[in-house]
């Protein structure tokens, strides 16, 4: 499975960005896709996840500002980020967990920088 993420960049505080991640390869129907982020010296943290059935999780820090969605036909997950804050600055990683194979896949990170 390969994950190709796009959409990061530089934005001012209060602005918006939309991340996309397309998965390709051997993808089972029972999977969870999502986004995690990491800053230097800190552990990677889960930001949002969505199952193929549409169950969603958000970290408390992004609730009400970020929206995760997916297009199962395209094996693509999106993260709409509104009301961005400087503390959202991080490298964002796309993730796919395969329930059938018990495998965890990660894409290359995309940098999100929010200036104050």
Rosetta blueprint (number, residue, H / E / L):
1 X L
2 X E
3 X E
4 X E
5 X E
6 X E
7 X L
8 X L
9 X E
10 X E
11 X E
12 X E
13 X L
14 X L
15 X L
16 X L
17 X E
18 X E
19 X E
20 X E
21 X E
22 X E
23 X E
24 X E
25 X L
26 X L
27 X L
28 X L
29 X L
30 X L
31 X E
32 X E
33 X E
34 X E
35 X E
36 X E
37 X E
38 X E
39 X L
40 X L
41 X L
42 X L
43 X L
44 X L
45 X E
46 X E
47 X E
48 X E
49 X E
50 X E
51 X E
52 X L
53 X L
54 X L
55 X L
56 X E
57 X E
58 X E
59 X L
60 X L
61 X L
62 X L
63 X L
64 X L
65 X L
66 X E
67 X E
68 X E
69 X E
70 X E
71 X E
72 X L
73 X L
74 X L
75 X L
76 X E
77 X E
78 X E
79 X E
80 X E
81 X E
82 X L
83 X L
84 X L
85 X L
86 X H
87 X H
88 X H
89 X L
90 X E
91 X E
92 X E
93 X E
94 X E
95 X E
96 X E
97 X E
98 X E
99 X L
100 X L
101 X L
102 X L
103 X E
104 X E
105 X E
106 X E
107 X L
108 X L
109 X L
110 X E
111 X E
112 X E
113 X E
114 X E
115 X E
116 X L
